[in-house]
Amino acid sequence: MRRRSPRRLLGVLAAAAAAFTLFSSASAAGAADQAPAARTTAAVAPLSTSTPVVFVHGYTGSASNWVTAKTVFQAKGWASSKLFTYEYNSYGNNITNAQGLATFVNNVKSQTGASQVAIVNHSMGGLVSQYYLKVLGGNTSVSHLASIAGANHGTTYASACLIYVTCQQMYPGSSYISTITSGDETPGATKYATWYSACDGIILPYTSTKLDGATNNNVACQTHIGYLTDTITLGRIADFVAS
């Protein structure tokens, strides 16, 4: 057998070492690329569209306010039989309205067999929902609370209808507002989120919607009523409820 010169042998060994180093580096890089992906996959929980959703309208609203929202939620995977609308007396008393919501949620739970529901509210529906969750203990029956332009800390716009109890309760500084905002604004294990905008025009100040302890989403520019047909924002709300 022909003997290789020491210089040639060293060259071969050096080349082999370089190849081994390159391969090892590539393998390590591949492992590093894959690890974050694996962690990301593990961190993303599967979306659930089995939770019944109760929509709560605002002042002078009705079930018709939620036609677009229901369409969006169905497109996201909800069955129409899991989507409910609660209607109440806009000119009565929000304590009574919150008690009615408690009864409505219990009926939905019985009808669907679910242990919890999600609530999506708009405007004064925020006051009704917050009283139910905080004062009436409804948070144990609610997995997610999404407040769209909710009058959660009141709105000075309510001065235009102070002849009605509901508007008196909706005015900033009312005893009703104090009751639902004192202490923990987001009680229990419920996931809370809000959507608010400087272009609202009805919730004054517009930051009134924000809740301490919630995920508060500032929408670039949306009007108070515009939310009800804003399929992009409604889609994000559906994703939140499914999380």
C-alpha atoms as a printed R data frame, in Angstrom:
    type eleno elety resid chain resno       x      y      z
1   ATOM     1    CA   MET     A     1   0.000  0.000  0.000
2   ATOM     2    CA   ARG     A     2   1.244  3.445 -0.923
3   ATOM     3    CA   ARG     A     3   2.077  5.443  2.163
4   ATOM     4    CA   ARG     A     4   0.694  8.983  2.416
5   ATOM     5    CA   SER     A     5   3.099 11.739  3.302
6   ATOM     6    CA   PRO     A     6   2.725 13.219  6.805
7   ATOM     7    CA   ARG     A     7   1.693 16.570  5.244
8   ATOM     8    CA   ARG     A     8  -1.056 14.926  3.163
9   ATOM     9    CA   LEU     A     9  -2.272 12.915  6.191
10  ATOM    10    CA   LEU     A    10  -2.533 16.058  8.292
11  ATOM    11    CA   GLY     A    11  -4.524 17.719  5.503
12  ATOM    12    CA   VAL     A    12  -7.013 14.838  5.415
13  ATOM    13    CA   LEU     A    13  -7.423 14.901  9.195
14  ATOM    14    CA   ALA     A    14  -7.932 18.661  9.175
15  ATOM    15    CA   ALA     A    15 -10.581 18.375  6.495
16  ATOM    16    CA   ALA     A    16 -12.364 15.643  8.421
17  ATOM    17    CA   ALA     A    17 -12.288 17.708 11.593
18  ATOM    18    CA   ALA     A    18 -13.692 20.716  9.757
19  ATOM    19    CA   ALA     A    19 -16.483 18.621  8.271
20  ATOM    20    CA   PHE     A    20 -17.325 17.202 11.682
21  ATOM    21    CA   THR     A    21 -17.389 20.685 13.196
22  ATOM    22    CA   LEU     A    22 -19.614 21.989 10.392
23  ATOM    23    CA   PHE     A    23 -22.011 19.058 10.749
24  ATOM    24    CA   SER     A    24 -22.159 19.483 14.529
25  ATOM    25    CA   SER     A    25 -22.828 23.207 14.181
26  ATOM    26    CA   ALA     A    26 -25.569 22.597 11.643
27  ATOM    27    CA   SER     A    27 -27.180 19.983 13.899
28  ATOM    28    CA   ALA     A    28 -27.041 22.314 16.874
29  ATOM    29    CA   ALA     A    29 -28.523 25.132 14.805
30  ATOM    30    CA   GLY     A    30 -31.296 22.851 13.618
31  ATOM    31    CA   ALA     A    31 -32.057 21.825 17.188
32  ATOM    32    CA   ALA     A    32 -32.102 25.474 18.246
33  ATOM    33    CA   ASP     A    33 -34.511 26.345 15.410
34  ATOM    34    CA   GLN     A    34 -36.796 23.484 16.301
35  ATOM    35    CA   ALA     A    35 -36.844 24.078 20.056
36  ATOM    36    CA   PRO     A    36 -38.622 27.450 19.950
37  ATOM    37    CA   ALA     A    37 -41.110 26.050 17.455
38  ATOM    38    CA   ALA     A    38 -41.849 23.164 19.790
39  ATOM    39    CA   ARG     A    39 -42.249 25.525 22.718
40  ATOM    40    CA   THR     A    40 -44.535 27.775 20.663
41  ATOM    41    CA   THR     A    41 -46.701 24.826 19.678
42  ATOM    42    CA   ALA     A    42 -46.925 23.668 23.273
43  ATOM    43    CA   ALA     A    43 -47.823 27.162 24.486
44  ATOM    44    CA   VAL     A    44 -50.754 27.628 22.097
45  ATOM    45    CA   ALA     A    45 -53.859 26.141 23.657
46  ATOM    46    CA   PRO     A    46 -56.481 24.695 21.305
47  ATOM    47    CA   LEU     A    47 -59.348 27.059 20.620
48  ATOM    48    CA   SER     A    48 -62.710 26.058 22.067
49  ATOM    49    CA   THR     A    49 -65.972 26.938 20.366
50  ATOM    50    CA   SER     A    50 -68.110 24.706 22.573
51  ATOM    51    CA   THR     A    51 -68.708 27.364 25.244
52  ATOM    52    CA   PRO     A    52 -72.161 28.968 24.922
53  ATOM    53    CA   VAL     A    53 -72.013 32.720 24.327
54  ATOM    54    CA   VAL     A    54 -74.492 35.199 25.798
55  ATOM    55    CA   PHE     A    55 -74.649 38.595 24.059
56  ATOM    56    CA   VAL     A    56 -75.829 41.538 26.178
57  ATOM    57    CA   HIS     A    57 -76.909 44.689 24.283
58  ATOM    58    CA   GLY     A    58 -76.565 48.311 25.362
59  ATOM    59    CA   TYR     A    59 -78.980 51.144 26.160
60  ATOM    60    CA   THR     A    60 -82.065 50.984 23.886
61  ATOM    61    CA   GLY     A    61 -80.509 47.990 22.117
62  ATOM    62    CA   SER     A    62 -81.988 44.604 21.255
63  ATOM    63    CA   ALA     A    63 -81.097 41.151 19.985
64  ATOM    64    CA   SER     A    64 -80.886 42.612 16.474
65  ATOM    65    CA   ASN     A    65 -77.645 44.351 17.470
66  ATOM    66    CA   TRP     A    66 -75.857 40.996 17.416
67  ATOM    67    CA   VAL     A    67 -76.718 39.724 13.928
68  ATOM    68    CA   THR     A    68 -73.215 40.399 12.557
69  ATOM    69    CA   ALA     A    69 -71.532 39.124 15.706
70  ATOM    70    CA   LYS     A    70 -73.401 35.841 15.507
71  ATOM    71    CA   THR     A    71 -72.374 35.449 11.869
72  ATOM    72    CA   VAL     A    72 -68.731 36.047 12.802
73  ATOM    73    CA   PHE     A    73 -68.867 33.582 15.706
74  ATOM    74    CA   GLN     A    74 -70.449 30.923 13.504
75  ATOM    75    CA   ALA     A    75 -67.699 31.460 10.934
76  ATOM    76    CA   LYS     A    76 -65.222 30.844 13.754
77  ATOM    77    CA   GLY     A    77 -66.825 27.491 14.532
78  ATOM    78    CA   TRP     A    78 -69.717 28.082 16.918
79  ATOM    79    CA   ALA     A    79 -73.000 26.307 16.322
80  ATOM    80    CA   SER     A    80 -75.986 28.652 16.177
81  ATOM    81    CA   SER     A    81 -77.485 26.656 19.054
82  ATOM    82    CA   LYS     A    82 -74.645 27.915 21.284
83  ATOM    83    CA   LEU     A    83 -75.267 31.622 20.640
84  ATOM    84    CA   PHE     A    84 -77.811 33.452 22.817
85  ATOM    85    CA   THR     A    85 -78.996 37.047 23.211
86  ATOM    86    CA   TYR     A    86 -80.233 38.501 26.475
87  ATOM    87    CA   GLU     A    87 -82.714 41.360 26.228
88  ATOM    88    CA   TYR     A    88 -83.641 43.631 29.113
89  ATOM    89    CA   ASN     A    89 -85.497 46.852 29.935
90  ATOM    90    CA   SER     A    90 -83.248 49.800 29.039
91  ATOM    91    CA   TYR     A    91 -85.424 52.190 31.051
92  ATOM    92    CA   GLY     A    92 -85.823 50.137 34.218
93  ATOM    93    CA   ASN     A    93 -83.125 49.333 36.762
94  ATOM    94    CA   ASN     A    94 -79.776 47.711 35.999
95  ATOM    95    CA   ILE     A    95 -79.875 45.755 39.247
96  ATOM    96    CA   THR     A    96 -83.068 44.108 38.026
97  ATOM    97    CA   ASN     A    97 -81.463 43.679 34.604
98  ATOM    98    CA   ALA     A    98 -78.437 41.966 36.184
99  ATOM    99    CA   GLN     A    99 -80.712 39.642 38.142
100 ATOM   100    CA   GLY     A   100 -82.465 38.822 34.903
101 ATOM   101    CA   LEU     A   101 -79.085 38.052 33.323
102 ATOM   102    CA   ALA     A   102 -78.333 35.648 36.178
103 ATOM   103    CA   THR     A   103 -81.559 33.777 35.479
104 ATOM   104    CA   PHE     A   104 -80.883 33.814 31.738
105 ATOM   105    CA   VAL     A   105 -77.375 32.353 32.179
106 ATOM   106    CA   ASN     A   106 -78.700 29.601 34.429
107 ATOM   107    CA   ASN     A   107 -81.268 28.720 31.773
108 ATOM   108    CA   VAL     A   108 -78.572 28.617 29.080
109 ATOM   109    CA   LYS     A   109 -76.458 26.331 31.250
110 ATOM   110    CA   SER     A   110 -79.402 24.007 31.804
111 ATOM   111    CA   GLN     A   111 -80.322 24.011 28.121
112 ATOM   112    CA   THR     A   112 -76.795 23.321 26.855
113 ATOM   113    CA   GLY     A   113 -75.416 21.251 29.724
114 ATOM   114    CA   ALA     A   114 -72.459 23.640 29.989
115 ATOM   115    CA   SER     A   115 -70.943 24.541 33.353
116 ATOM   116    CA   GLN     A   116 -70.025 28.040 32.166
117 ATOM   117    CA   VAL     A   117 -70.891 30.563 29.472
118 ATOM   118    CA   ALA     A   118 -69.017 33.456 27.890
119 ATOM   119    CA   ILE     A   119 -70.518 36.940 27.937
120 ATOM   120    CA   VAL     A   120 -70.028 39.546 25.212
121 ATOM   121    CA   ASN     A   121 -71.525 42.915 26.077
122 ATOM   122    CA   HIS     A   122 -71.844 46.353 24.494
123 ATOM   123    CA   SER     A   123 -72.220 49.790 26.083
124 ATOM   124    CA   MET     A   124 -74.597 49.741 29.085
125 ATOM   125    CA   GLY     A   125 -74.507 45.962 28.829
126 ATOM   126    CA   GLY     A   126 -71.165 46.331 30.565
127 ATOM   127    CA   LEU     A   127 -72.892 47.657 33.695
128 ATOM   128    CA   VAL     A   128 -75.408 44.814 33.660
129 ATOM   129    CA   SER     A   129 -72.670 42.218 33.190
130 ATOM   130    CA   GLN     A   130 -70.285 43.645 35.798
131 ATOM   131    CA   TYR     A   131 -73.001 43.717 38.456
132 ATOM   132    CA   TYR     A   132 -73.891 40.113 37.668
133 ATOM   133    CA   LEU     A   133 -70.295 38.896 37.830
134 ATOM   134    CA   LYS     A   134 -69.175 40.911 40.841
135 ATOM   135    CA   VAL     A   135 -72.182 41.512 43.084
136 ATOM   136    CA   LEU     A   136 -74.307 38.477 42.235
137 ATOM   137    CA   GLY     A   137 -71.350 36.078 42.087
138 ATOM   138    CA   GLY     A   138 -71.826 35.282 38.422
139 ATOM   139    CA   ASN     A   139 -68.087 35.044 37.749
140 ATOM   140    CA   THR     A   140 -68.186 31.354 38.705
141 ATOM   141    CA   SER     A   141 -70.538 30.763 35.767
142 ATOM   142    CA   VAL     A   142 -68.604 32.879 33.251
143 ATOM   143    CA   SER     A   143 -65.404 31.702 31.555
144 ATOM   144    CA   HIS     A   144 -64.817 34.869 29.479
145 ATOM   145    CA   LEU     A   145 -66.136 38.421 29.647
146 ATOM   146    CA   ALA     A   146 -65.669 40.606 26.563
147 ATOM   147    CA   SER     A   147 -66.770 44.207 26.981
148 ATOM   148    CA   ILE     A   148 -67.172 46.221 23.768
149 ATOM   149    CA   ALA     A   149 -67.274 49.962 24.433
150 ATOM   150    CA   GLY     A   150 -68.700 49.128 27.842
151 ATOM   151    CA   ALA     A   151 -69.819 51.963 30.093
152 ATOM   152    CA   ASN     A   152 -67.924 50.219 32.868
153 ATOM   153    CA   HIS     A   153 -66.941 53.404 34.714
154 ATOM   154    CA   GLY     A   154 -69.873 55.418 33.414
155 ATOM   155    CA   THR     A   155 -70.267 58.000 30.674
156 ATOM   156    CA   THR     A   156 -71.165 61.692 30.917
157 ATOM   157    CA   TYR     A   157 -73.299 61.146 27.804
158 ATOM   158    CA   ALA     A   158 -75.869 59.633 30.147
159 ATOM   159    CA   SER     A   159 -76.749 63.179 31.261
160 ATOM   160    CA   ALA     A   160 -79.039 63.278 28.224
161 ATOM   161    CA   CYS     A   161 -81.397 60.670 29.718
162 ATOM   162    CA   LEU     A   162 -81.213 61.118 33.478
163 ATOM   163    CA   ILE     A   163 -84.994 60.828 33.788
164 ATOM   164    CA   TYR     A   164 -84.401 57.046 33.618
165 ATOM   165    CA   VAL     A   165 -82.858 55.064 36.483
166 ATOM   166    CA   THR     A   166 -80.568 53.177 34.135
167 ATOM   167    CA   CYS     A   167 -79.024 56.428 32.908
168 ATOM   168    CA   GLN     A   168 -78.632 57.698 36.470
169 ATOM   169    CA   GLN     A   169 -76.764 54.478 37.226
170 ATOM   170    CA   MET     A   170 -74.664 54.933 34.096
171 ATOM   171    CA   TYR     A   171 -73.455 58.414 35.039
172 ATOM   172    CA   PRO     A   172 -69.868 58.557 36.414
173 ATOM   173    CA   GLY     A   173 -69.759 58.646 40.210
174 ATOM   174    CA   SER     A   174 -73.143 56.980 40.719
175 ATOM   175    CA   SER     A   175 -73.538 54.548 43.614
176 ATOM   176    CA   TYR     A   176 -74.070 51.813 41.034
177 ATOM   177    CA   ILE     A   177 -70.708 52.578 39.370
178 ATOM   178    CA   SER     A   178 -69.021 52.696 42.786
179 ATOM   179    CA   THR     A   179 -70.423 49.274 43.635
180 ATOM   180    CA   ILE     A   180 -69.076 47.545 40.535
181 ATOM   181    CA   THR     A   181 -65.696 49.315 40.456
182 ATOM   182    CA   SER     A   182 -64.668 49.306 44.116
183 ATOM   183    CA   GLY     A   183 -62.003 46.756 44.976
184 ATOM   184    CA   ASP     A   184 -61.438 44.019 42.396
185 ATOM   185    CA   GLU     A   185 -62.901 44.979 39.014
186 ATOM   186    CA   THR     A   186 -62.225 41.562 37.511
187 ATOM   187    CA   PRO     A   187 -63.166 39.011 40.199
188 ATOM   188    CA   GLY     A   188 -62.775 35.262 40.011
189 ATOM   189    CA   ALA     A   189 -61.063 33.078 37.447
190 ATOM   190    CA   THR     A   190 -62.980 34.644 34.550
191 ATOM   191    CA   LYS     A   191 -60.860 35.965 31.676
192 ATOM   192    CA   TYR     A   192 -61.692 39.636 31.070
193 ATOM   193    CA   ALA     A   193 -61.013 41.765 27.983
194 ATOM   194    CA   THR     A   194 -62.250 45.140 26.765
195 ATOM   195    CA   TRP     A   195 -62.249 47.008 23.461
196 ATOM   196    CA   TYR     A   196 -62.316 50.812 23.491
197 ATOM   197    CA   SER     A   197 -61.598 53.676 21.073
198 ATOM   198    CA   ALA     A   198 -61.007 57.424 21.134
199 ATOM   199    CA   CYS     A   199 -63.492 57.673 18.249
200 ATOM   200    CA   ASP     A   200 -66.317 56.146 20.328
201 ATOM   201    CA   GLY     A   201 -68.275 59.374 20.818
202 ATOM   202    CA   ILE     A   202 -70.746 57.918 23.351
203 ATOM   203    CA   ILE     A   203 -68.550 56.550 26.130
204 ATOM   204    CA   LEU     A   204 -67.076 59.734 27.618
205 ATOM   205    CA   PRO     A   205 -64.310 59.544 28.557
206 ATOM   206    CA   TYR     A   206 -63.613 56.698 26.148
207 ATOM   207    CA   THR     A   207 -61.174 55.095 28.601
208 ATOM   208    CA   SER     A   208 -64.138 54.398 30.889
209 ATOM   209    CA   THR     A   209 -64.408 50.965 29.280
210 ATOM   210    CA   LYS     A   210 -61.057 49.742 30.615
211 ATOM   211    CA   LEU     A   211 -61.070 47.376 33.584
212 ATOM   212    CA   ASP     A   212 -58.207 46.839 36.004
213 ATOM   213    CA   GLY     A   213 -56.988 43.270 35.582
214 ATOM   214    CA   ALA     A   214 -58.421 42.877 32.079
215 ATOM   215    CA   THR     A   215 -56.733 42.747 28.691
216 ATOM   216    CA   ASN     A   216 -57.671 46.218 27.441
217 ATOM   217    CA   ASN     A   217 -57.555 46.616 23.662
218 ATOM   218    CA   ASN     A   218 -57.307 50.112 22.197
219 ATOM   219    CA   VAL     A   219 -58.980 50.106 18.769
220 ATOM   220    CA   ALA     A   220 -57.451 52.737 16.468
221 ATOM   221    CA   CYS     A   221 -60.726 54.422 15.517
222 ATOM   222    CA   GLN     A   222 -64.200 52.943 15.819
223 ATOM   223    CA   THR     A   223 -67.526 54.552 16.611
224 ATOM   224    CA   HIS     A   224 -69.764 53.325 19.397
225 ATOM   225    CA   ILE     A   225 -72.310 51.686 17.096
226 ATOM   226    CA   GLY     A   226 -69.704 50.808 14.462
227 ATOM   227    CA   TYR     A   227 -68.368 47.994 16.658
228 ATOM   228    CA   LEU     A   228 -71.552 46.032 16.085
229 ATOM   229    CA   THR     A   229 -70.702 45.548 12.402
230 ATOM   230    CA   ASP     A   230 -66.906 45.609 12.708
231 ATOM   231    CA   THR     A   231 -66.115 42.061 11.576
232 ATOM   232    CA   ILE     A   232 -62.384 42.434 12.282
233 ATOM   233    CA   THR     A   233 -62.856 43.428 15.919
234 ATOM   234    CA   LEU     A   234 -65.673 40.921 16.360
235 ATOM   235    CA   GLY     A   235 -63.371 38.239 14.971
236 ATOM   236    CA   ARG     A   236 -60.736 39.124 17.556
237 ATOM   237    CA   ILE     A   237 -63.365 38.952 20.257
238 ATOM   238    CA   ALA     A   238 -64.412 35.509 19.050
239 ATOM   239    CA   ASP     A   239 -60.768 34.406 19.194
240 ATOM   240    CA   PHE     A   240 -60.515 35.731 22.754
241 ATOM   241    CA   VAL     A   241 -63.650 33.844 23.813
242 ATOM   242    CA   ALA     A   242 -62.255 30.680 22.229
243 ATOM   243    CA   SER     A   243 -58.900 30.993 24.001
